[in-house]
Amino acid sequence: MSRIILPITIIVAVGIAFAAGWYFGYTRPTLQNQKKILKEYAVARDVIGYTDAEMTQAAKTFPKPKDVLASMAREDQTLVAVAIGSVRQFDKGDPEAVKRQLLHILGSYYRVHQTDDLYRDVIAQIEKAALESPSIAAEIARKNE
C-alpha cells in the first residue's frame, strides 16, 4: 500500500504545482497587460507593414526619453530667459523694449516654421493675432535679417 501512496502523492503534488504555476503565470494582470501590448504591437506592425526586424531597427532611431526631456528643459530655459529679460526691461520702464523683444521672437518663430505642417496650428494662431495687431502683422511681414 505504501508503494502506491508515494507515487500518487508525487503525481498529485506535481499536478498541483502545474495548476498553481498556470494560474499565477497566465491569469495575473502583468501577463494580461503583456498580452495586450503584444497584440497592439502586432496591429501597429501590420498597419505599418514592417517585419519584426524592421520594427526593431525603427525603434533604434526614436529619441530616448531622457533626450526628449533634455530638449524640453532647453526649451523651458529659453522661455524663462525671455521672460526674465522681458520683466527686467519692463521694470526699467521700457515697455517698448519688451514689445520689440517679444515681437522679434514671435517673428523669428513665424519665419522659421511658417511652411512646416507640424506647426500649422501655432502659425494660424500667430496669423489670427496679426489680424488684430498691426505690430504683429508688421513683424511677421518682415524678411529674415
ZIZIPE-V975984 format. One record per residue. NEAR is the number of other ideal C-beta (glycine too) atoms within 12 Angstrom. Layout:
BEGIN
NEAR, NEAR
END
This chain:
BEGIN
7, 8, 8, 10, 11, 12, 13, 14, 14, 13, 14, 14, 14, 14, 14, 14, 15, 15, 15, 14, 14, 14, 13, 14, 15, 16, 14, 14, 11, 13, 16, 14, 12, 15, 16, 14, 14, 15, 14, 14, 19, 17, 12, 18, 20, 14, 11, 15, 10, 17, 13, 16, 11, 15, 20, 14, 12, 16, 17, 11, 11, 12, 13, 12, 10, 10, 13, 13, 13, 14, 15, 15, 14, 14, 15, 14, 14, 17, 17, 14, 16, 23, 18, 16, 22, 25, 18, 17, 20, 18, 13, 13, 10, 16, 16, 15, 19, 23, 21, 19, 25, 27, 29, 25, 25, 31, 29, 22, 25, 32, 22, 18, 22, 23, 11, 14, 11, 11, 18, 15, 13, 19, 23, 16, 19, 30, 23, 15, 22, 24, 13, 12, 18, 13, 20, 26, 20, 17, 28, 31, 18, 18, 10, 12, 8
END
